[in-house]
Amino acid sequence: MTNPGGLRFTLAITGASGSAFGVAVLRRLSASLAVEEIALLFSPTGKRCLLDETGLMPKDLAALPKVGLRDERDLGADISSGSHRHDGMAIVPCSAGALGRIASGVSESLVSRAADVCLKERRPLVLCLRETPLNRIHLENMLRVHDAGAIVMPLMPSFYTAPQALDDLYDTFATRVLDQLGLRERDSRRWKE
Ligand SMILES: Cc1cc2nc3c(=O)[nH]c(=O)nc-3n(C[C@H](O)[C@H](O)[C@H](O)COP(=O)(O)O)c2cc1C
């Protein structure tokens, strides 16, 4: 049963290391009372990284409540259109390749098209870039998408909470991503909370 007043988000996992961060964001969105629906999509290399790094497949994540898989080759999907009611998108992790495609407006796949739509419709677009070191092209692309309205949020977890396990790192970072999407979820690990 969905809440007609609830929020809808898109989460894309692209081909960079750190897919466990994307999984943490998805779990938090799925658990949020404010969220009605999450469109989940993967680039082909994103699927490979997910399996290599977490042992999970897209269908495992699609089993979470409120999550609906989209085929990244389907440019006719709902999230491909600006008229679809939608509240923002995060790409976690975001490869340098995905960043470059978004920065240059190349929307040949559903990942880059959905991101392009967020920018043109002035909806939150959070790009959790994972690459190191960064070359000049990466740096310029980050500035381009920033100037177009995206939130560039590199995969840099915080350590001031003295994390005891990797899940603590993933989850505190997920809280920050949800913040950028406009959700204000409780998290006792916030500074001074
Ligand atoms: C195992 C693996 C790990 C990768 N890790 C990264 C990474 O951390 N950052 C990155 O920018 N690209 C990484 N790449 C390269 C990208 O996957 C590649 O450039 C791809 O074309 C990106 O396209 P996508 O965003 O559509 O997945 C990795 C590739 C593989 C196979």
The ligand as a Tripos MOL2 file, in Angstrom:
@<TRIPOS>MOLECULE
LIG
   31    33     1     0     0
SMALL
NO_CHARGES

@<TRIPOS>ATOM
      1 C1         35.6710   -3.5460  -11.0050 C.3       1 LIG1
      2 C2         35.6350   -2.1560  -11.5560 C.ar      1 LIG1
      3 C3         35.8210   -1.0860  -10.6960 C.ar      1 LIG1
      4 C4         35.7850    0.2250  -11.1910 C.ar      1 LIG1
      5 N1         35.9460    1.2510  -10.3030 N.ar      1 LIG1
      6 C5         35.8040    2.5170  -10.7520 C.ar      1 LIG1
      7 C6         35.8350    3.6040   -9.8230 C.ar      1 LIG1
      8 O1         35.9910    3.4320   -8.6130 O.2       1 LIG1
      9 N2         35.6310    4.8570  -10.3020 N.ar      1 LIG1
     10 C7         35.4170    5.0930  -11.6330 C.ar      1 LIG1
     11 O2         35.2180    6.2580  -11.9920 O.2       1 LIG1
     12 N3         35.4120    4.0900  -12.5420 N.ar      1 LIG1
     13 C8         35.6030    2.8110  -12.1440 C.ar      1 LIG1
     14 N4         35.5530    1.7740  -13.0450 N.ar      1 LIG1
     15 C9         35.4440    2.0790  -14.4670 C.3       1 LIG1
     16 C10        33.9890    2.3430  -14.8900 C.3       1 LIG1
     17 O3         33.1580    1.2700  -14.5200 O.3       1 LIG1
     18 C11        33.9110    2.5610  -16.3950 C.3       1 LIG1
     19 O4         34.5700    3.7540  -16.7570 O.3       1 LIG1
     20 C12        32.4780    2.5730  -16.9030 C.3       1 LIG1
     21 O5         32.4750    2.8390  -18.2960 O.3       1 LIG1
     22 C13        31.6440    3.6100  -16.1900 C.3       1 LIG1
     23 O6         30.3550    3.5980  -16.7780 O.3       1 LIG1
     24 P1         29.0280    3.5430  -15.9160 P.3       1 LIG1
     25 O7         28.9920    4.7730  -15.1200 O.co2     1 LIG1
     26 O8         27.9600    3.5000  -16.9580 O.co2     1 LIG1
     27 O9         29.0760    2.3200  -15.0650 O.co2     1 LIG1
     28 C14        35.5940    0.4580  -12.5720 C.ar      1 LIG1
     29 C15        35.3870   -0.6330  -13.4300 C.ar      1 LIG1
     30 C16        35.4100   -1.9040  -12.9240 C.ar      1 LIG1
     31 C17        35.1860   -3.0640  -13.8570 C.3       1 LIG1
@<TRIPOS>BOND
     1     1     2 1
     2     2     3 ar
     3     2    30 ar
     4     3     4 ar
     5     4     5 ar
     6     4    28 ar
     7     5     6 ar
     8     6     7 ar
     9     6    13 1
    10     7     8 2
    11     7     9 ar
    12     9    10 ar
    13    10    11 2
    14    10    12 ar
    15    12    13 ar
    16    13    14 ar
    17    14    15 1
    18    14    28 ar
    19    15    16 1
    20    16    17 1
    21    16    18 1
    22    18    19 1
    23    18    20 1
    24    20    21 1
    25    20    22 1
    26    22    23 1
    27    23    24 1
    28    24    25 2
    29    24    26 1
    30    24    27 1
    31    28    29 ar
    32    29    30 ar
    33    30    31 1
@<TRIPOS>SUBSTRUCTURE
     1 LIG1         1 GROUP 0 **** ****
